[in-house]
Amino acid sequence: MNITALPNTCHDELPSALMKLKPEDFCVDEKLGFEPEGEGEHLWVQIRKTGRNTRDVVDLLAKGLSLPAREIGTSGLKDRHAVTTQWMSLPTAKLTNKESLPELVQELLNNVPDVECLRALRGRKKLKTGTHKYNRFTIVLREISDGQSVIEQQLASVAKSGFPNYFGPQRFGRGGRNLIQAQALFEGRAKVSKFKRGMYLSAARSYLFNSVLARRVEQENWNRVVAGDSCILDGSNSLFQCETVDSEIDKRCLQMDIHPSGPLYGKGDSKVTGDIWQLEDEVLGHETLLTEGLEKAGLKSERRALRAIAKDLHWQWLNDTTLELQFALSRGVFATSLLTEIVCVQDALDHQPAEAQQ
């Protein structure tokens, strides 16, 4: 399967569009869904950055404060070529200057081009991966070819019925290098750091999930419950098996209260039966290097919703060839997967020389 050419739900040819012509065209605002406590042995800082990824800022803080990078907490990784706002946490117990730490962090970050510290609050615990509730996006698509009516039709469909919850291409690295490295890791040809190992294992799992979802998009049952499915309650990780489908299940799925799920591969029961088990077994059976590698790595079987919802989706045409979108997505959902439902999106960075992308 080509990781960048996944089937979508549109039966018409989609217009082309450019994404990320400049960082301001792709804005992401991480929302925790709560406020840090205002007390405790951690300092939570809200950071806005332009043209820098999360790891850049973590390394900058680690060096400036003489802290191991692993002790700096983040909830999610954000794009480099964008304007992004996110939270990080810093432990204060080991620092001699902890009382003046907020001012020190402000000075440290605000002296770096394209990085700004917006807020600093005390918290009781380290910020952990997946803590934030959702991300809010403002995205501008440019140089759109003819086809406004198709885009409007697809946007209305996404707003009403959701979209396939693919992992986006950034999960796999430029040119799919993270997946390539995962294969090398499983073949014993690569030794990597703990951080990179986690990225490569995640890429392998994501590829397998996308493969199953792609098959169900082709079968046009990605957004409805089939007998044997394992369903996820919207907004939670709660699962239940659906051996039979009745009118109540159909109604709950239509109302997007529940979603069919796909595998995040690992050891353990796949939690599906019947035709769905057969479908997943057939797709995954062609990827034994990845499945065996993930099992040997000790990952446990999990499930992920096949369908994602774009909340508060609004759009406006800035001119005949420029479209602005605003929406919110739950953590772990990729905005690029929404975009590929409405346009044939081209990343402007792919048309730049390598040195311009650094």
ABEGO torsion letter per residue (X at the ends): XBAABBBBABABBBBBBBBGABAAABBBBBBAGBBBAGBEABBBBBBBBBGBBAAAAAAAAAAAAGBBAAABBBABBBBABBBBBBBBBBBAAABAAAAAAAAAAAAAAAABBGBBBABBBBBABBBBBGABABBBBBBBBBGBBBGAAAAAAAAAAAAAAEBBBBBBAAAAEBGGAAAAAAAAAAAGABBBBAAAAAAAAAAAAAAAAAAAAAAAAAAGAAABBBBGBBBBBBGBABBBBBABBBAAAAAAAAAGABBBBBBBBEBEBAGBBEAAAAAAAAAAAABAAAAAAAAAAGBBBBBBBABBBBBGBBBBBABAABBBBBBBBBBGBBAAAAAAAABBBBBAAAABBAAAAX
